[in-house]
């Protein structure tokens, strides 16, 4: 439920505005001048709220909604109760997200706590750092020598931007985030506590037989391309022999860990608490479920889906759906579960 205490509404939207924005259809005769000014789940929504329905198993609750308008697929449009207006679309949740982004842009890109352009007196900016016009630097921020911050970017309280780091334009760096050895593109959002460019735990040899194993110097960088989002307390290690790369428009969830020399392609979705081992290569449009692990030096093809809590220990071909630990093709994993269920049925 939207709360003006935390999320300021940029504008109200009429149904006509919403239709123009999302392409949704409405029944003939609907009042397109109706305004929505908030958002809530369909079973909690009140007059003035916008909502969506995408869970058939909760169809009984849909009939209790009091929302002004509700995004639904054509299949369920007839189940939306009056006076709620059914906004018919093939992708209700996507359309809802479009409307929310228009009404509450600060929910996608945090604003400065002090809402003032420029460098707060409580920040420490090295004289060799370069800040373009329109940058906002909150109290407690430390910016090192030769660092560069692009116009329109917000650096939140107590963050550290290391020597030589480049941050592009219209970025937001969350409170207490740290960036070292990193080049960051435009419109990148780092949430609170993200750690970018630290050294990973790479050693010259692994095992008890080598008591003199050395911590490996890591002299690479982290390259974060445009429109990437990195969650709270996620860590992206800098490269060892090559750069660690996060591809354009990819999303890294809270508490995820990306090892050195990893390459992640474009528009990937890496869920919270995922761990990606050193030198792994992940293609474009890959989705990795929460709490999964991807082993070192593996290659994950484009379009792959990996279910939550999977342990990937082999290369995965493009377009495959893997699950389980050890991870295997989804159908094989489901068959294995069915066999175990049959073998153990009736046993204590």
BELLINNOR-V175096 format. One record per residue. N is the residue number from 1. RES is the residue in one small letter. PSI is psi as a letter, one per 40 degrees, with the letter a starting at -180 (* if undefined). OMEGA is omega as a letter, one per 20 degrees, with the letter a starting at -180 (NA if undefined). NEAR is the number of other C-alpha atoms within 12 Angstrom. Layout:
n->N res->RES psi->PSI omega->OMEGA near->NEAR
n->N res->RES psi->PSI omega->OMEGA near->NEAR
This chain:
n->1 res->x psi->h omega->a near->22
n->2 res->x psi->h omega->a near->25
n->3 res->x psi->h omega->a near->15
n->4 res->x psi->e omega->r near->16
n->5 res->x psi->d omega->a near->8
n->6 res->x psi->d omega->a near->14
n->7 res->x psi->h omega->r near->24
n->8 res->x psi->h omega->r near->23
n->9 res->x psi->h omega->r near->24
n->10 res->x psi->d omega->a near->18
n->11 res->x psi->i omega->r near->21
n->12 res->x psi->i omega->r near->26
n->13 res->x psi->h omega->r near->32
n->14 res->x psi->i omega->r near->28
n->15 res->x psi->d omega->r near->35
n->16 res->x psi->d omega->r near->25
n->17 res->x psi->d omega->a near->22
n->18 res->x psi->d omega->r near->40
n->19 res->x psi->d omega->r near->31
n->20 res->x psi->d omega->a near->18
n->21 res->x psi->d omega->a near->24
n->22 res->x psi->e omega->a near->28
n->23 res->x psi->e omega->r near->23
n->24 res->x psi->i omega->r near->34
n->25 res->x psi->i omega->r near->31
n->26 res->x psi->i omega->r near->30
n->27 res->x psi->i omega->r near->21
n->28 res->x psi->h omega->r near->10
n->29 res->x psi->e omega->r near->9
n->30 res->x psi->i omega->r near->21
n->31 res->x psi->h omega->a near->19
n->32 res->x psi->e omega->r near->24
n->33 res->x psi->e omega->r near->18
n->34 res->x psi->i omega->a near->25
n->35 res->x psi->i omega->r near->25
n->36 res->x psi->i omega->a near->35
n->37 res->x psi->e omega->r near->35
n->38 res->x psi->a omega->a near->36
n->39 res->x psi->i omega->a near->39
n->40 res->x psi->i omega->r near->28
n->41 res->x psi->i omega->a near->29
n->42 res->x psi->d omega->a near->38
n->43 res->x psi->e omega->r near->27
n->44 res->x psi->e omega->a near->24
n->45 res->x psi->i omega->r near->30
n->46 res->x psi->i omega->r near->26
n->47 res->x psi->h omega->a near->25
n->48 res->x psi->e omega->a near->29
n->49 res->x psi->i omega->r near->38
n->50 res->x psi->i omega->r near->47
n->51 res->x psi->a omega->r near->44
n->52 res->x psi->i omega->r near->46
n->53 res->x psi->h omega->r near->42
n->54 res->x psi->f omega->a near->29
n->55 res->x psi->g omega->a near->20
n->56 res->x psi->d omega->a near->17
n->57 res->x psi->e omega->r near->10
n->58 res->x psi->f omega->a near->17
n->59 res->x psi->d omega->a near->23
n->60 res->x psi->d omega->r near->17
n->61 res->x psi->d omega->r near->21
n->62 res->x psi->d omega->a near->34
n->63 res->x psi->e omega->r near->26
n->64 res->x psi->e omega->a near->21
n->65 res->x psi->i omega->r near->34
n->66 res->x psi->e omega->a near->30
n->67 res->x psi->i omega->r near->38
n->68 res->x psi->d omega->a near->38
n->69 res->x psi->i omega->a near->53
n->70 res->x psi->h omega->r near->52
n->71 res->x psi->h omega->r near->48
n->72 res->x psi->i omega->r near->37
n->73 res->x psi->i omega->a near->28
n->74 res->x psi->d omega->a near->23
n->75 res->x psi->d omega->a near->21
n->76 res->x psi->e omega->a near->28
n->77 res->x psi->d omega->a near->32
n->78 res->x psi->e omega->a near->22
n->79 res->x psi->e omega->r near->27
n->80 res->x psi->h omega->a near->36
n->81 res->x psi->i omega->r near->24
n->82 res->x psi->i omega->j near->21
n->83 res->x psi->e omega->r near->21
n->84 res->x psi->h omega->r near->37
n->85 res->x psi->h omega->r near->43
n->86 res->x psi->h omega->r near->43
n->87 res->x psi->h omega->a near->44
n->88 res->x psi->h omega->a near->33
n->89 res->x psi->i omega->r near->29
n->90 res->x psi->d omega->a near->23
n->91 res->x psi->g omega->a near->23
n->92 res->x psi->d omega->a near->33
n->93 res->x psi->d omega->r near->27
n->94 res->x psi->d omega->r near->23
n->95 res->x psi->d omega->r near->32
n->96 res->x psi->d omega->r near->38
n->97 res->x psi->d omega->r near->24
n->98 res->x psi->d omega->a near->28
n->99 res->x psi->d omega->r near->41
n->100 res->x psi->d omega->a near->36
n->101 res->x psi->d omega->r near->27
n->102 res->x psi->d omega->a near->28
n->103 res->x psi->d omega->a near->32
n->104 res->x psi->g omega->a near->29
n->105 res->x psi->d omega->a near->19
n->106 res->x psi->e omega->r near->22
n->107 res->x psi->d omega->r near->22
n->108 res->x psi->d omega->a near->24
n->109 res->x psi->h omega->a near->27
n->110 res->x psi->i omega->r near->30
n->111 res->x psi->i omega->r near->33
n->112 res->x psi->i omega->r near->28
n->113 res->x psi->d omega->a near->20
n->114 res->x psi->e omega->r near->20
n->115 res->x psi->f omega->a near->20
n->116 res->x psi->h omega->r near->20
n->117 res->x psi->i omega->r near->23
n->118 res->x psi->a omega->a near->26
n->119 res->x psi->h omega->r near->33
n->120 res->x psi->i omega->a near->26
n->121 res->x psi->d omega->r near->18
n->122 res->x psi->e omega->r near->17
n->123 res->x psi->i omega->r near->24
n->124 res->x psi->h omega->a near->26
n->125 res->x psi->h omega->a near->32
n->126 res->x psi->i omega->a near->22
n->127 res->x psi->e omega->r near->15
n->128 res->x psi->e omega->r near->16
n->129 res->x psi->i omega->a near->24
n->130 res->x psi->h omega->r near->26
n->131 res->x psi->h omega->r near->34
n->132 res->x psi->i omega->r near->24
n->133 res->x psi->i omega->r near->19
n->134 res->x psi->e omega->r near->21
n->135 res->x psi->i omega->r near->32
n->136 res->x psi->h omega->r near->36
n->137 res->x psi->h omega->a near->45
n->138 res->x psi->i omega->a near->36
n->139 res->x psi->i omega->r near->29
n->140 res->x psi->e omega->r near->23
n->141 res->x psi->i omega->r near->32
n->142 res->x psi->h omega->r near->34
n->143 res->x psi->h omega->a near->39
n->144 res->x psi->i omega->a near->29
n->145 res->x psi->i omega->r near->23
n->146 res->x psi->e omega->r near->22
n->147 res->x psi->i omega->r near->31
n->148 res->x psi->h omega->a near->34
n->149 res->x psi->h omega->a near->43
n->150 res->x psi->i omega->a near->32
n->151 res->x psi->i omega->r near->26
n->152 res->x psi->e omega->a near->29
n->153 res->x psi->i omega->r near->39
n->154 res->x psi->h omega->r near->47
n->155 res->x psi->h omega->a near->57
n->156 res->x psi->i omega->a near->43
n->157 res->x psi->h omega->r near->35
n->158 res->x psi->e omega->r near->26
n->159 res->x psi->i omega->r near->35
n->160 res->x psi->h omega->r near->40
n->161 res->x psi->h omega->a near->47
n->162 res->x psi->i omega->a near->33
n->163 res->x psi->h omega->r near->28
n->164 res->x psi->e omega->a near->26
n->165 res->x psi->i omega->r near->33
n->166 res->x psi->h omega->r near->37
n->167 res->x psi->h omega->a near->48
n->168 res->x psi->a omega->a near->35
n->169 res->x psi->i omega->r near->31
n->170 res->x psi->f omega->r near->31
n->171 res->x psi->i omega->r near->40
n->172 res->x psi->h omega->r near->44
n->173 res->x psi->h omega->a near->50
n->174 res->x psi->i omega->a near->39
n->175 res->x psi->h omega->r near->35
n->176 res->x psi->f omega->r near->27
n->177 res->x psi->i omega->r near->37
n->178 res->x psi->h omega->r near->39
n->179 res->x psi->h omega->r near->48
n->180 res->x psi->i omega->r near->38
n->181 res->x psi->f omega->a near->36
n->182 res->x psi->i omega->r near->37
n->183 res->x psi->h omega->a near->35
n->184 res->x psi->h omega->a near->44
n->185 res->x psi->a omega->a near->33
n->186 res->x psi->i omega->r near->30
n->187 res->x psi->f omega->r near->31
n->188 res->x psi->h omega->a near->41
n->189 res->x psi->h omega->r near->43
n->190 res->x psi->h omega->a near->46
n->191 res->x psi->i omega->a near->39
n->192 res->x psi->h omega->r near->32
n->193 res->x psi->e omega->r near->29
n->194 res->x psi->i omega->a near->38
n->195 res->x psi->h omega->a near->40
n->196 res->x psi->h omega->r near->48
n->197 res->x psi->e omega->r near->43
n->198 res->x psi->i omega->r near->33
n->199 res->x psi->h omega->r near->33
n->200 res->x psi->i omega->a near->33
n->201 res->x psi->g omega->a near->23
n->202 res->x psi->h omega->a near->27
n->203 res->x psi->i omega->a near->20
n->204 res->x psi->d omega->r near->16
n->205 res->x psi->i omega->a near->15
n->206 res->x psi->h omega->r near->15
n->207 res->x psi->i omega->a near->11
n->208 res->x psi->e omega->a near->8
n->209 res->x psi->e omega->a near->8
n->210 res->x psi->g omega->a near->11
n->211 res->x psi->e omega->a near->12
n->212 res->x psi->e omega->r near->12
n->213 res->x psi->h omega->a near->14
n->214 res->x psi->i omega->r near->15
n->215 res->x psi->h omega->a near->16
n->216 res->x psi->h omega->r near->19
n->217 res->x psi->h omega->a near->19
n->218 res->x psi->h omega->a near->29
n->219 res->x psi->e omega->r near->24
n->220 res->x psi->a omega->a near->28
n->221 res->x psi->i omega->r near->36
n->222 res->x psi->h omega->r near->43
n->223 res->x psi->h omega->r near->39
n->224 res->x psi->h omega->a near->45
n->225 res->x psi->i omega->a near->34
n->226 res->x psi->i omega->r near->28
n->227 res->x psi->f omega->r near->30
n->228 res->x psi->i omega->r near->37
n->229 res->x psi->h omega->a near->41
n->230 res->x psi->h omega->a near->46
n->231 res->x psi->i omega->a near->36
n->232 res->x psi->h omega->r near->31
n->233 res->x psi->e omega->r near->27
n->234 res->x psi->i omega->r near->37
n->235 res->x psi->h omega->r near->40
n->236 res->x psi->h omega->a near->50
n->237 res->x psi->i omega->r near->45
n->238 res->x psi->i omega->a near->41
n->239 res->x psi->i omega->r near->38
n->240 res->x psi->c omega->r near->30
n->241 res->x psi->e omega->r near->20
n->242 res->x psi->i omega->a near->23
n->243 res->x psi->i omega->r near->31
n->244 res->x psi->h omega->a near->44
n->245 res->x psi->h omega->r near->40
n->246 res->x psi->h omega->a near->49
n->247 res->x psi->i omega->a near->35
n->248 res->x psi->h omega->r near->30
n->249 res->x psi->e omega->r near->28
n->250 res->x psi->i omega->a near->35
n->251 res->x psi->h omega->r near->38
n->252 res->x psi->h omega->a near->46
n->253 res->x psi->i omega->r near->36
n->254 res->x psi->h omega->r near->30
n->255 res->x psi->e omega->r near->28
n->256 res->x psi->i omega->a near->37
n->257 res->x psi->h omega->a near->39
n->258 res->x psi->h omega->a near->50
n->259 res->x psi->i omega->a near->45
n->260 res->x psi->i omega->r near->44
n->261 res->x psi->e omega->r near->37
n->262 res->x psi->i omega->r near->42
n->263 res->x psi->h omega->r near->41
n->264 res->x psi->h omega->a near->47
n->265 res->x psi->a omega->a near->35
n->266 res->x psi->i omega->r near->31
n->267 res->x psi->f omega->r near->28
n->268 res->x psi->i omega->r near->35
n->269 res->x psi->h omega->r near->38
n->270 res->x psi->h omega->a near->47
n->271 res->x psi->i omega->r near->36
n->272 res->x psi->i omega->r near->30
n->273 res->x psi->e omega->r near->28
n->274 res->x psi->i omega->r near->37
n->275 res->x psi->h omega->a near->37
n->276 res->x psi->h omega->a near->46
n->277 res->x psi->i omega->a near->36
n->278 res->x psi->h omega->r near->38
n->279 res->x psi->e omega->r near->31
n->280 res->x psi->i omega->r near->36
n->281 res->x psi->h omega->a near->36
n->282 res->x psi->h omega->a near->45
n->283 res->x psi->a omega->a near->36
n->284 res->x psi->i omega->r near->30
n->285 res->x psi->f omega->r near->28
n->286 res->x psi->h omega->r near->37
n->287 res->x psi->h omega->r near->38
n->288 res->x psi->h omega->a near->46
n->289 res->x psi->i omega->a near->33
n->290 res->x psi->i omega->r near->29
n->291 res->x psi->f omega->r near->28
n->292 res->x psi->i omega->r near->36
n->293 res->x psi->h omega->r near->37
n->294 res->x psi->h omega->a near->46
n->295 res->x psi->i omega->a near->30
n->296 res->x psi->i omega->r near->27
n->297 res->x psi->e omega->r near->23
n->298 res->x psi->i omega->r near->27
n->299 res->x psi->h omega->r near->30
n->300 res->x psi->h omega->a near->40
n->301 res->x psi->i omega->a near->31
n->302 res->x psi->i omega->r near->28
n->303 res->x psi->e omega->a near->25
n->304 res->x psi->i omega->r near->33
n->305 res->x psi->h omega->r near->36
n->306 res->x psi->h omega->a near->45
n->307 res->x psi->i omega->a near->34
n->308 res->x psi->i omega->r near->28
n->309 res->x psi->f omega->r near->24
n->310 res->x psi->i omega->r near->33
n->311 res->x psi->h omega->a near->31
n->312 res->x psi->h omega->a near->38
n->313 res->x psi->e omega->r near->25
n->314 res->x psi->i omega->r near->24
n->315 res->x psi->i omega->r near->28
n->316 res->x psi->h omega->a near->33
n->317 res->x psi->i omega->a near->23
n->318 res->x psi->h omega->r near->22
n->319 res->x psi->e omega->a near->20
n->320 res->x psi->i omega->r near->26
n->321 res->x psi->h omega->a near->31
n->322 res->x psi->i omega->r near->39
n->323 res->x psi->i omega->r near->36
n->324 res->x psi->i omega->r near->29
n->325 res->x psi->h omega->j near->25
n->326 res->x psi->i omega->a near->24
n->327 res->x psi->i omega->r near->32
n->328 res->x psi->i omega->r near->27
n->329 res->x psi->i omega->a near->28
n->330 res->x psi->d omega->a near->25
n->331 res->x psi->d omega->r near->16
n->332 res->x psi->d omega->r near->17
n->333 res->x psi->d omega->r near->22
n->334 res->x psi->d omega->r near->19
n->335 res->x psi->d omega->r near->16
n->336 res->x psi->d omega->r near->20
n->337 res->x psi->d omega->r near->18
n->338 res->x psi->d omega->r near->14
n->339 res->x psi->d omega->r near->13
n->340 res->x psi->d omega->r near->14
n->341 res->x psi->d omega->r near->13
n->342 res->x psi->d omega->a near->12
n->343 res->x psi->d omega->a near->12
n->344 res->x psi->e omega->a near->11
n->345 res->x psi->h omega->r near->11
n->346 res->x psi->e omega->r near->8
n->347 res->x psi->i omega->r near->8
n->348 res->x psi->* omega->NA near->5
